[in-house]
Amino acid sequence: MAERRVVRDVTPEHLRDLLEHPPRASLTLVVGDALEQLPVTVRHEHGRYRLAAAADALASVPDQTEAVLLIDDGWHWFELRGVSVRGRIARLASSAASGSPAEGASCVELVPRRTIAWDYGTLREERA
């Protein structure tokens, strides 16, 4: 008999509205021996994540730094629908920055290695 389990994982495409217009996003980086978390603005197009932060918050982040991006529905809904993207920071060439998510902000791209999306509104039972 197959084991049954309840799942809430979905594909990132299932949360297209959240990716195209994220109400809240944060980037967590390892800086020295500490974690640093920054609020960011995200522009998601064709599987690419361009990130902007206020002033020069991302300017000193070295290329290829490990990072985790969290996009969710906001303060009260963070556990209901969201996308977590683990990857590495890549510097944008000045010509590529024209598609940045925010004017006058420091911008980088997050190159995804692993993406997890969840939606508790789609809880369902699956056979393992």
N, CA, C and O atoms as CSV, one atom per row, in Angstrom:
chain,resi,resn,atom,element,x,y,z
A,1,MET,N,N,0.842,-1.172,0.000
A,1,MET,CA,C,0.000,0.000,0.000
A,1,MET,C,C,0.897,1.250,0.000
A,1,MET,O,O,1.838,1.347,0.789
A,2,ALA,N,N,0.597,2.189,-0.883
A,2,ALA,CA,C,1.379,3.418,-1.001
A,2,ALA,C,C,1.079,4.352,0.177
A,2,ALA,O,O,-0.059,4.478,0.628
A,3,GLU,N,N,2.123,4.986,0.644
A,3,GLU,CA,C,1.979,5.944,1.735
A,3,GLU,C,C,1.388,7.237,1.172
A,3,GLU,O,O,1.727,7.662,0.068
A,4,ARG,N,N,0.502,7.850,1.950
A,4,ARG,CA,C,-0.106,9.112,1.534
A,4,ARG,C,C,0.444,10.227,2.403
A,4,ARG,O,O,0.727,10.039,3.586
A,5,ARG,N,N,0.588,11.390,1.787
A,5,ARG,CA,C,1.050,12.547,2.546
A,5,ARG,C,C,0.353,13.797,2.025
A,5,ARG,O,O,-0.089,13.849,0.877
A,6,VAL,N,N,0.264,14.792,2.883
A,6,VAL,CA,C,-0.340,16.070,2.522
A,6,VAL,C,C,0.776,16.996,2.068
A,6,VAL,O,O,1.782,17.145,2.762
A,7,VAL,N,N,0.604,17.625,0.896
A,7,VAL,CA,C,1.626,18.508,0.339
A,7,VAL,C,C,1.036,19.884,0.066
A,7,VAL,O,O,-0.164,20.043,-0.158
A,8,ARG,N,N,1.921,20.865,0.092
A,8,ARG,CA,C,1.534,22.240,-0.187
A,8,ARG,C,C,2.436,22.873,-1.231
A,8,ARG,O,O,2.255,24.038,-1.587
A,9,ASP,N,N,3.433,22.095,-1.738
A,9,ASP,CA,C,4.365,22.629,-2.722
A,9,ASP,C,C,3.690,22.767,-4.081
A,9,ASP,O,O,2.870,21.937,-4.475
A,10,VAL,N,N,4.054,23.834,-4.786
A,10,VAL,CA,C,3.557,24.106,-6.129
A,10,VAL,C,C,4.748,24.529,-6.979
A,10,VAL,O,O,5.851,24.706,-6.460
A,11,THR,N,N,4.535,24.689,-8.265
A,11,THR,CA,C,5.596,25.207,-9.121
A,11,THR,C,C,5.606,26.737,-8.987
A,11,THR,O,O,4.570,27.330,-8.686
A,12,PRO,N,N,6.748,27.377,-9.204
A,12,PRO,CA,C,6.769,28.840,-9.153
A,12,PRO,C,C,5.771,29.470,-10.131
A,12,PRO,O,O,5.231,30.540,-9.849
A,13,GLU,N,N,5.521,28.827,-11.267
A,13,GLU,CA,C,4.569,29.358,-12.238
A,13,GLU,C,C,3.162,29.460,-11.648
A,13,GLU,O,O,2.373,30.312,-12.057
A,14,HIS,N,N,2.852,28.586,-10.684
A,14,HIS,CA,C,1.554,28.624,-10.003
A,14,HIS,C,C,1.378,29.960,-9.266
A,14,HIS,O,O,0.253,30.420,-9.074
A,15,LEU,N,N,2.478,30.571,-8.860
A,15,LEU,CA,C,2.443,31.837,-8.122
A,15,LEU,C,C,2.918,33.002,-8.990
A,15,LEU,O,O,3.568,33.929,-8.507
A,16,ARG,N,N,2.588,32.940,-10.255
A,16,ARG,CA,C,3.023,33.972,-11.203
A,16,ARG,C,C,2.662,35.377,-10.734
A,16,ARG,O,O,3.478,36.290,-10.856
A,17,ASP,N,N,1.464,35.567,-10.202
A,17,ASP,CA,C,1.058,36.900,-9.730
A,17,ASP,C,C,1.978,37.405,-8.623
A,17,ASP,O,O,2.302,38.591,-8.571
A,18,LEU,N,N,2.388,36.517,-7.754
A,18,LEU,CA,C,3.282,36.871,-6.654
A,18,LEU,C,C,4.675,37.221,-7.184
A,18,LEU,O,O,5.311,38.147,-6.682
A,19,LEU,N,N,5.151,36.491,-8.189
A,19,LEU,CA,C,6.458,36.764,-8.770
A,19,LEU,C,C,6.468,38.056,-9.589
A,19,LEU,O,O,7.452,38.795,-9.573
A,20,GLU,N,N,5.379,38.327,-10.301
A,20,GLU,CA,C,5.334,39.522,-11.142
A,20,GLU,C,C,5.119,40.803,-10.343
A,20,GLU,O,O,5.600,41.866,-10.733
A,21,HIS,N,N,4.402,40.706,-9.233
A,21,HIS,CA,C,4.119,41.886,-8.402
A,21,HIS,C,C,4.276,41.519,-6.925
A,21,HIS,O,O,3.290,41.464,-6.190
A,22,PRO,N,N,5.522,41.265,-6.488
A,22,PRO,CA,C,5.707,40.833,-5.099
A,22,PRO,C,C,5.397,41.947,-4.100
A,22,PRO,O,O,5.991,43.023,-4.172
A,23,PRO,N,N,4.482,41.702,-3.178
A,23,PRO,CA,C,4.170,42.713,-2.170
A,23,PRO,C,C,5.288,42.888,-1.148
A,23,PRO,O,O,5.415,43.949,-0.537
A,24,ARG,N,N,6.095,41.847,-0.963
A,24,ARG,CA,C,7.182,41.915,0.019
A,24,ARG,C,C,8.258,40.928,-0.389
A,24,ARG,O,O,7.972,39.802,-0.796
A,25,ALA,N,N,9.521,41.378,-0.271
A,25,ALA,CA,C,10.640,40.502,-0.598
A,25,ALA,C,C,11.826,40.876,0.271
A,25,ALA,O,O,12.038,42.047,0.585
A,26,SER,N,N,12.600,39.863,0.660
A,26,SER,CA,C,13.810,40.116,1.440
A,26,SER,C,C,14.916,39.191,0.949
A,26,SER,O,O,14.665,38.090,0.459
A,27,LEU,N,N,16.147,39.673,1.096
A,27,LEU,CA,C,17.320,38.926,0.686
A,27,LEU,C,C,18.175,38.690,1.916
A,27,LEU,O,O,18.490,39.630,2.645
A,28,THR,N,N,18.553,37.442,2.152
A,28,THR,CA,C,19.426,37.091,3.271
A,28,THR,C,C,20.774,36.679,2.708
A,28,THR,O,O,20.860,35.849,1.803
A,29,LEU,N,N,21.837,37.281,3.264
A,29,LEU,CA,C,23.210,37.041,2.823
A,29,LEU,C,C,24.063,36.646,4.005
A,29,LEU,O,O,23.782,37.033,5.139
A,30,VAL,N,N,25.106,35.873,3.744
A,30,VAL,CA,C,26.103,35.598,4.774
A,30,VAL,C,C,27.194,36.652,4.614
A,30,VAL,O,O,27.854,36.720,3.577
A,31,VAL,N,N,27.379,37.473,5.649
A,31,VAL,CA,C,28.392,38.525,5.635
A,31,VAL,C,C,29.341,38.250,6.798
A,31,VAL,O,O,28.989,38.458,7.959
A,32,GLY,N,N,30.537,37.783,6.479
A,32,GLY,CA,C,31.473,37.375,7.521
A,32,GLY,C,C,30.920,36.177,8.258
A,32,GLY,O,O,30.665,35.133,7.658
A,33,ASP,N,N,30.731,36.327,9.574
A,33,ASP,CA,C,30.158,35.251,10.380
A,33,ASP,C,C,28.699,35.503,10.731
A,33,ASP,O,O,28.137,34.808,11.578
A,34,ALA,N,N,28.081,36.485,10.090
A,34,ALA,CA,C,26.720,36.869,10.445
A,34,ALA,C,C,25.796,36.808,9.226
A,34,ALA,O,O,26.248,36.795,8.082
A,35,LEU,N,N,24.508,36.772,9.501
A,35,LEU,CA,C,23.500,36.859,8.452
A,35,LEU,C,C,23.025,38.301,8.371
A,35,LEU,O,O,22.824,38.960,9.391
A,36,GLU,N,N,22.852,38.778,7.158
A,36,GLU,CA,C,22.327,40.119,6.949
A,36,GLU,C,C,21.079,39.993,6.102
A,36,GLU,O,O,21.069,39.288,5.094
A,37,GLN,N,N,20.029,40.678,6.514
A,37,GLN,CA,C,18.779,40.619,5.778
A,37,GLN,C,C,18.424,42.016,5.287
A,37,GLN,O,O,18.462,42.981,6.050
A,38,LEU,N,N,18.081,42.113,4.011
A,38,LEU,CA,C,17.761,43.391,3.390
A,38,LEU,C,C,16.395,43.323,2.726
A,38,LEU,O,O,16.088,42.334,2.061
A,39,PRO,N,N,15.572,44.347,2.890
A,39,PRO,CA,C,14.367,44.416,2.067
A,39,PRO,C,C,14.803,44.752,0.642
A,39,PRO,O,O,15.662,45.612,0.442
A,40,VAL,N,N,14.224,44.089,-0.330
A,40,VAL,CA,C,14.593,44.320,-1.724
A,40,VAL,C,C,13.343,44.464,-2.577
A,40,VAL,O,O,12.246,44.055,-2.198
A,41,THR,N,N,13.552,45.059,-3.738
A,41,THR,CA,C,12.538,45.113,-4.782
A,41,THR,C,C,12.956,44.085,-5.819
A,41,THR,O,O,14.136,43.982,-6.153
A,42,VAL,N,N,11.998,43.324,-6.330
A,42,VAL,CA,C,12.311,42.223,-7.248
A,42,VAL,C,C,11.638,42.459,-8.593
A,42,VAL,O,O,10.490,42.894,-8.680
A,43,ARG,N,N,12.393,42.156,-9.626
A,43,ARG,CA,C,11.814,42.096,-10.975
A,43,ARG,C,C,12.116,40.703,-11.496
A,43,ARG,O,O,13.280,40.338,-11.666
A,44,HIS,N,N,11.076,39.925,-11.750
A,44,HIS,CA,C,11.225,38.539,-12.211
A,44,HIS,C,C,10.768,38.458,-13.660
A,44,HIS,O,O,9.626,38.781,-13.985
A,45,GLU,N,N,11.682,38.020,-14.528
A,45,GLU,CA,C,11.344,37.833,-15.938
A,45,GLU,C,C,12.076,36.620,-16.472
A,45,GLU,O,O,13.298,36.531,-16.360
A,46,HIS,N,N,11.344,35.689,-17.049
A,46,HIS,CA,C,11.926,34.516,-17.708
A,46,HIS,C,C,12.910,33.767,-16.805
A,46,HIS,O,O,13.989,33.373,-17.247
A,47,GLY,N,N,12.534,33.574,-15.546
A,47,GLY,CA,C,13.376,32.825,-14.615
A,47,GLY,C,C,14.547,33.601,-14.041
A,47,GLY,O,O,15.359,33.035,-13.309
A,48,ARG,N,N,14.652,34.894,-14.360
A,48,ARG,CA,C,15.735,35.734,-13.839
A,48,ARG,C,C,15.183,36.636,-12.743
A,48,ARG,O,O,14.074,37.160,-12.846
A,49,TYR,N,N,15.976,36.806,-11.699
A,49,TYR,CA,C,15.577,37.630,-10.557
A,49,TYR,C,C,16.526,38.805,-10.432
A,49,TYR,O,O,17.668,38.635,-10.006
A,50,ARG,N,N,16.069,40.002,-10.800
A,50,ARG,CA,C,16.860,41.215,-10.619
A,50,ARG,C,C,16.393,41.873,-9.338
A,50,ARG,O,O,15.198,42.070,-9.117
A,51,LEU,N,N,17.360,42.210,-8.498
A,51,LEU,CA,C,17.057,42.730,-7.173
A,51,LEU,C,C,17.623,44.134,-7.010
A,51,LEU,O,O,18.710,44.435,-7.505
A,52,ALA,N,N,16.888,44.982,-6.322
A,52,ALA,CA,C,17.364,46.322,-6.001
A,52,ALA,C,C,17.141,46.560,-4.513
A,52,ALA,O,O,16.155,46.108,-3.931
A,53,ALA,N,N,18.081,47.280,-3.918
A,53,ALA,CA,C,17.972,47.664,-2.507
A,53,ALA,C,C,18.291,49.148,-2.414
A,53,ALA,O,O,18.942,49.709,-3.296
A,54,ALA,N,N,17.834,49.774,-1.352
A,54,ALA,CA,C,18.027,51.201,-1.164
A,54,ALA,C,C,19.501,51.585,-1.189
A,54,ALA,O,O,20.364,50.852,-0.707
A,55,ALA,N,N,19.762,52.749,-1.760
A,55,ALA,CA,C,21.107,53.348,-1.814
A,55,ALA,C,C,22.138,52.325,-2.277
A,55,ALA,O,O,21.967,51.719,-3.335
A,56,ASP,N,N,23.205,52.121,-1.506
A,56,ASP,CA,C,24.276,51.215,-1.905
A,56,ASP,C,C,24.292,49.931,-1.089
A,56,ASP,O,O,25.359,49.358,-0.868
A,57,ALA,N,N,23.138,49.471,-0.640
A,57,ALA,CA,C,23.079,48.291,0.231
A,57,ALA,C,C,23.668,47.050,-0.427
A,57,ALA,O,O,24.229,46.199,0.264
A,58,LEU,N,N,23.554,46.930,-1.735
A,58,LEU,CA,C,24.061,45.752,-2.437
A,58,LEU,C,C,25.401,46.011,-3.128
A,58,LEU,O,O,26.011,45.086,-3.665
A,59,ALA,N,N,25.855,47.256,-3.116
A,59,ALA,CA,C,27.073,47.618,-3.835
A,59,ALA,C,C,28.305,46.886,-3.298
A,59,ALA,O,O,29.210,46.560,-4.066
A,60,SER,N,N,28.351,46.628,-2.001
A,60,SER,CA,C,29.539,45.993,-1.416
A,60,SER,C,C,29.432,44.465,-1.331
A,60,SER,O,O,30.354,43.811,-0.844
A,61,VAL,N,N,28.333,43.901,-1.794
A,61,VAL,CA,C,28.176,42.445,-1.766
A,61,VAL,C,C,29.023,41.836,-2.875
A,61,VAL,O,O,28.817,42.153,-4.047
A,62,PRO,N,N,29.977,40.965,-2.530
A,62,PRO,CA,C,30.840,40.369,-3.562
A,62,PRO,C,C,30.053,39.492,-4.530
A,62,PRO,O,O,29.056,38.865,-4.171
A,63,ASP,N,N,30.539,39.474,-5.772
A,63,ASP,CA,C,29.981,38.597,-6.789
A,63,ASP,C,C,30.072,37.150,-6.299
A,63,ASP,O,O,31.047,36.790,-5.639
A,64,GLN,N,N,29.093,36.331,-6.603
A,64,GLN,CA,C,29.016,34.909,-6.250
A,64,GLN,C,C,28.724,34.654,-4.772
A,64,GLN,O,O,28.894,33.528,-4.305
A,65,THR,N,N,28.291,35.671,-4.027
A,65,THR,CA,C,27.888,35.484,-2.633
A,65,THR,C,C,26.622,34.635,-2.586
A,65,THR,O,O,25.685,34.865,-3.350
A,66,GLU,N,N,26.597,33.646,-1.680
A,66,GLU,CA,C,25.396,32.820,-1.475
A,66,GLU,C,C,24.298,33.695,-0.867
A,66,GLU,O,O,24.559,34.510,0.018
A,67,ALA,N,N,23.077,33.515,-1.351
A,67,ALA,CA,C,21.967,34.317,-0.852
A,67,ALA,C,C,20.662,33.539,-0.969
A,67,ALA,O,O,20.548,32.594,-1.749
A,68,VAL,N,N,19.676,33.964,-0.171
A,68,VAL,CA,C,18.333,33.395,-0.243
A,68,VAL,C,C,17.350,34.548,-0.369
A,68,VAL,O,O,17.348,35.471,0.446
A,69,LEU,N,N,16.525,34.484,-1.389
A,69,LEU,CA,C,15.478,35.472,-1.626
A,69,LEU,C,C,14.159,34.876,-1.168
A,69,LEU,O,O,13.836,33.741,-1.518
A,70,LEU,N,N,13.396,35.627,-0.390
A,70,LEU,CA,C,12.074,35.191,0.049
A,70,LEU,C,C,11.054,36.200,-0.444
A,70,LEU,O,O,11.151,37.392,-0.152
A,71,ILE,N,N,10.076,35.712,-1.194
A,71,ILE,CA,C,8.972,36.535,-1.689
A,71,ILE,C,C,7.701,35.971,-1.080
A,71,ILE,O,O,7.447,34.770,-1.169
A,72,ASP,N,N,6.897,36.836,-0.459
A,72,ASP,CA,C,5.656,36.338,0.139
A,72,ASP,C,C,4.564,37.391,0.081
A,72,ASP,O,O,4.766,38.487,-0.440
A,73,ASP,N,N,3.396,37.042,0.628
A,73,ASP,CA,C,2.220,37.904,0.565
A,73,ASP,C,C,2.180,39.005,1.613
A,73,ASP,O,O,1.233,39.791,1.620
A,74,GLY,N,N,3.155,39.094,2.485
A,74,GLY,CA,C,3.157,40.176,3.463
A,74,GLY,C,C,3.124,39.675,4.888
A,74,GLY,O,O,3.160,38.472,5.144
A,75,TRP,N,N,3.054,40.610,5.803
A,75,TRP,CA,C,3.192,40.334,7.237
A,75,TRP,C,C,2.329,39.194,7.753
A,75,TRP,O,O,2.829,38.336,8.480
A,76,HIS,N,N,1.067,39.157,7.406
A,76,HIS,CA,C,0.167,38.157,7.984
A,76,HIS,C,C,0.057,36.887,7.161
A,76,HIS,O,O,-0.533,35.905,7.613
A,77,TRP,N,N,0.611,36.892,5.968
A,77,TRP,CA,C,0.398,35.755,5.081
A,77,TRP,C,C,1.680,35.036,4.698
A,77,TRP,O,O,1.681,34.234,3.764
A,78,PHE,N,N,2.768,35.307,5.402
A,78,PHE,CA,C,4.058,34.769,4.988
A,78,PHE,C,C,4.116,33.257,4.972
A,78,PHE,O,O,4.955,32.700,4.265
A,79,GLU,N,N,3.276,32.572,5.706
A,79,GLU,CA,C,3.313,31.116,5.703
A,79,GLU,C,C,2.301,30.511,4.744
A,79,GLU,O,O,2.250,29.290,4.595
A,80,LEU,N,N,1.493,31.340,4.092
A,80,LEU,CA,C,0.448,30.796,3.236
A,80,LEU,C,C,0.879,30.627,1.788
A,80,LEU,O,O,0.660,29.566,1.204
A,81,ARG,N,N,1.492,31.657,1.190
A,81,ARG,CA,C,1.964,31.599,-0.189
A,81,ARG,C,C,3.335,32.252,-0.251
A,81,ARG,O,O,3.529,33.345,0.281
A,82,GLY,N,N,4.266,31.605,-0.885
A,82,GLY,CA,C,5.573,32.216,-0.983
A,82,GLY,C,C,6.497,31.464,-1.921
A,82,GLY,O,O,6.211,30.353,-2.368
A,83,VAL,N,N,7.628,32.122,-2.204
A,83,VAL,CA,C,8.669,31.548,-3.046
A,83,VAL,C,C,9.996,31.807,-2.357
A,83,VAL,O,O,10.281,32.931,-1.942
A,84,SER,N,N,10.804,30.770,-2.238
A,84,SER,CA,C,12.153,30.888,-1.688
A,84,SER,C,C,13.129,30.488,-2.793
A,84,SER,O,O,13.010,29.418,-3.390
A,85,VAL,N,N,14.102,31.373,-3.052
A,85,VAL,CA,C,15.070,31.128,-4.113
A,85,VAL,C,C,16.463,31.159,-3.499
A,85,VAL,O,O,16.881,32.182,-2.958
A,86,ARG,N,N,17.175,30.057,-3.579
A,86,ARG,CA,C,18.555,29.986,-3.098
A,86,ARG,C,C,19.454,30.058,-4.324
A,86,ARG,O,O,19.225,29.373,-5.321
A,87,GLY,N,N,20.482,30.902,-4.233
A,87,GLY,CA,C,21.386,31.031,-5.367
A,87,GLY,C,C,22.585,31.886,-5.036
A,87,GLY,O,O,22.969,32.038,-3.876
A,88,ARG,N,N,23.172,32.446,-6.094
A,88,ARG,CA,C,24.370,33.282,-5.944
A,88,ARG,C,C,24.132,34.645,-6.584
A,88,ARG,O,O,23.434,34.772,-7.590
A,89,ILE,N,N,24.729,35.650,-5.975
A,89,ILE,CA,C,24.644,37.013,-6.482
A,89,ILE,C,C,25.531,37.145,-7.716
A,89,ILE,O,O,26.660,36.652,-7.729
A,90,ALA,N,N,25.020,37.811,-8.755
A,90,ALA,CA,C,25.791,38.125,-9.952
A,90,ALA,C,C,25.670,39.618,-10.206
A,90,ALA,O,O,24.570,40.170,-10.196
A,91,ARG,N,N,26.785,40.258,-10.429
A,91,ARG,CA,C,26.798,41.687,-10.746
A,91,ARG,C,C,26.163,41.908,-12.113
A,91,ARG,O,O,26.358,41.117,-13.036
A,92,LEU,N,N,25.403,42.992,-12.231
A,92,LEU,CA,C,24.810,43.351,-13.510
A,92,LEU,C,C,25.732,44.322,-14.229
A,92,LEU,O,O,26.250,45.259,-13.621
A,93,ALA,N,N,25.934,44.100,-15.516
A,93,ALA,CA,C,26.662,45.079,-16.318
A,93,ALA,C,C,25.809,46.341,-16.380
A,93,ALA,O,O,24.584,46.255,-16.299
A,94,SER,N,N,26.414,47.481,-16.518
A,94,SER,CA,C,25.665,48.737,-16.493
A,94,SER,C,C,24.564,48.771,-17.544
A,94,SER,O,O,23.514,49.373,-17.316
A,95,SER,N,N,24.788,48.123,-18.709
A,95,SER,CA,C,23.746,48.102,-19.733
A,95,SER,C,C,22.572,47.228,-19.308
A,95,SER,O,O,21.430,47.505,-19.673
A,96,ALA,N,N,22.847,46.159,-18.530
A,96,ALA,CA,C,21.775,45.270,-18.074
A,96,ALA,C,C,20.997,45.899,-16.931
A,96,ALA,O,O,19.857,45.508,-16.679
A,97,ALA,N,N,21.583,46.863,-16.234
A,97,ALA,CA,C,20.916,47.486,-15.095
A,97,ALA,C,C,19.760,48.368,-15.525
A,97,ALA,O,O,18.962,48.783,-14.685
A,98,SER,N,N,19.648,48.668,-16.828
A,98,SER,CA,C,18.541,49.512,-17.279
A,98,SER,C,C,17.198,48.841,-17.039
A,98,SER,O,O,16.176,49.522,-16.953
A,99,GLY,N,N,17.181,47.525,-16.931
A,99,GLY,CA,C,15.951,46.813,-16.613
A,99,GLY,C,C,15.801,46.571,-15.129
A,99,GLY,O,O,15.088,45.659,-14.710
A,100,SER,N,N,16.471,47.386,-14.330
A,100,SER,CA,C,16.467,47.193,-12.878
A,100,SER,C,C,15.098,47.492,-12.296
A,100,SER,O,O,14.322,48.235,-12.897
A,101,PRO,N,N,14.788,46.929,-11.141
A,101,PRO,CA,C,13.476,47.098,-10.545
A,101,PRO,C,C,13.249,48.449,-9.882
A,101,PRO,O,O,12.104,48.778,-9.571
A,102,ALA,N,N,14.290,49.247,-9.650
A,102,ALA,CA,C,14.095,50.528,-8.964
A,102,ALA,C,C,15.147,51.532,-9.411
A,102,ALA,O,O,16.335,51.217,-9.465
A,103,GLU,N,N,14.701,52.741,-9.729
A,103,GLU,CA,C,15.619,53.799,-10.140
A,103,GLU,C,C,16.491,54.231,-8.975
A,103,GLU,O,O,16.014,54.341,-7.846
A,104,GLY,N,N,17.769,54.477,-9.245
A,104,GLY,CA,C,18.670,55.011,-8.234
A,104,GLY,C,C,19.033,54.041,-7.126
A,104,GLY,O,O,19.521,54.466,-6.078
A,105,ALA,N,N,18.809,52.764,-7.325
A,105,ALA,CA,C,19.111,51.770,-6.293
A,105,ALA,C,C,20.291,50.925,-6.755
A,105,ALA,O,O,20.596,50.865,-7.946
A,106,SER,N,N,20.959,50.265,-5.790
A,106,SER,CA,C,21.998,49.318,-6.179
A,106,SER,C,C,21.312,48.026,-6.615
A,106,SER,O,O,20.377,47.566,-5.959
A,107,CYS,N,N,21.778,47.437,-7.729
A,107,CYS,CA,C,21.088,46.288,-8.320
A,107,CYS,C,C,22.038,45.126,-8.555
A,107,CYS,O,O,23.211,45.317,-8.877
A,108,VAL,N,N,21.520,43.936,-8.392
A,108,VAL,CA,C,22.228,42.690,-8.685
A,108,VAL,C,C,21.222,41.697,-9.244
A,108,VAL,O,O,20.016,41.943,-9.243
A,109,GLU,N,N,21.733,40.579,-9.719
A,109,GLU,CA,C,20.867,39.484,-10.145
A,109,GLU,C,C,21.126,38.303,-9.235
A,109,GLU,O,O,22.268,38.052,-8.851
A,110,LEU,N,N,20.081,37.577,-8.887
A,110,LEU,CA,C,20.227,36.337,-8.136
A,110,LEU,C,C,20.097,35.188,-9.134
A,110,LEU,O,O,19.051,35.011,-9.757
A,111,VAL,N,N,21.167,34.414,-9.276
A,111,VAL,CA,C,21.158,33.263,-10.181
A,111,VAL,C,C,20.681,32.068,-9.365
A,111,VAL,O,O,21.402,31.598,-8.485
A,112,PRO,N,N,19.470,31.564,-9.643
A,112,PRO,CA,C,18.889,30.513,-8.809
A,112,PRO,C,C,19.572,29.158,-8.961
A,112,PRO,O,O,19.935,28.737,-10.059
A,113,ARG,N,N,19.730,28.495,-7.827
A,113,ARG,CA,C,20.179,27.091,-7.810
A,113,ARG,C,C,19.044,26.186,-7.382
A,113,ARG,O,O,18.928,25.054,-7.851
A,114,ARG,N,N,18.200,26.691,-6.483
A,114,ARG,CA,C,17.072,25.903,-5.995
A,114,ARG,C,C,15.913,26.848,-5.688
A,114,ARG,O,O,16.095,27.882,-5.047
A,115,THR,N,N,14.727,26.482,-6.152
A,115,THR,CA,C,13.541,27.302,-5.925
A,115,THR,C,C,12.455,26.431,-5.314
A,115,THR,O,O,12.185,25.328,-5.789
A,116,ILE,N,N,11.839,26.936,-4.260
A,116,ILE,CA,C,10.730,26.237,-3.611
A,116,ILE,C,C,9.556,27.207,-3.564
A,116,ILE,O,O,9.709,28.359,-3.159
A,117,ALA,N,N,8.398,26.740,-3.977
A,117,ALA,CA,C,7.178,27.557,-3.928
A,117,ALA,C,C,6.121,26.783,-3.166
A,117,ALA,O,O,6.023,25.562,-3.290
A,118,TRP,N,N,5.316,27.511,-2.362
A,118,TRP,CA,C,4.274,26.848,-1.594
A,118,TRP,C,C,3.014,27.690,-1.571
A,118,TRP,O,O,3.054,28.917,-1.661
A,119,ASP,N,N,1.900,26.999,-1.449
A,119,ASP,CA,C,0.589,27.639,-1.393
A,119,ASP,C,C,-0.311,26.753,-0.533
A,119,ASP,O,O,-0.779,25.707,-0.982
A,120,TYR,N,N,-0.545,27.180,0.698
A,120,TYR,CA,C,-1.366,26.373,1.606
A,120,TYR,C,C,-2.818,26.304,1.155
A,120,TYR,O,O,-3.570,25.450,1.626
A,121,GLY,N,N,-3.222,27.186,0.255
A,121,GLY,CA,C,-4.575,27.123,-0.278
A,121,GLY,C,C,-4.772,25.940,-1.220
A,121,GLY,O,O,-5.899,25.641,-1.616
A,122,THR,N,N,-3.679,25.266,-1.582
A,122,THR,CA,C,-3.782,24.118,-2.494
A,122,THR,C,C,-3.378,22.820,-1.800
A,122,THR,O,O,-2.934,21.876,-2.454
A,123,LEU,N,N,-3.531,22.771,-0.474
A,123,LEU,CA,C,-3.202,21.527,0.249
A,123,LEU,C,C,-3.923,20.358,-0.413
A,123,LEU,O,O,-5.109,20.434,-0.733
A,124,ARG,N,N,-3.180,19.287,-0.606
A,124,ARG,CA,C,-3.763,18.115,-1.238
A,124,ARG,C,C,-3.030,16.859,-0.769
A,124,ARG,O,O,-1.905,16.911,-0.273
A,125,GLU,N,N,-3.697,15.764,-0.942
A,125,GLU,CA,C,-3.108,14.491,-0.545
A,125,GLU,C,C,-2.513,13.819,-1.764
A,125,GLU,O,O,-3.145,13.745,-2.818
A,126,GLU,N,N,-1.271,13.320,-1.611
A,126,GLU,CA,C,-0.607,12.615,-2.696
A,126,GLU,C,C,-0.073,11.288,-2.169
A,126,GLU,O,O,0.173,11.125,-0.974
A,127,ARG,N,N,0.096,10.359,-3.082
A,127,ARG,CA,C,0.725,9.090,-2.725
A,127,ARG,C,C,2.218,9.235,-2.883
A,127,ARG,O,O,2.690,9.772,-3.885
A,128,ALA,N,N,2.968,8.761,-1.904
A,128,ALA,CA,C,4.432,8.874,-1.961
A,128,ALA,C,C,5.001,7.866,-2.911
A,128,ALA,O,O,6.217,7.807,-3.094
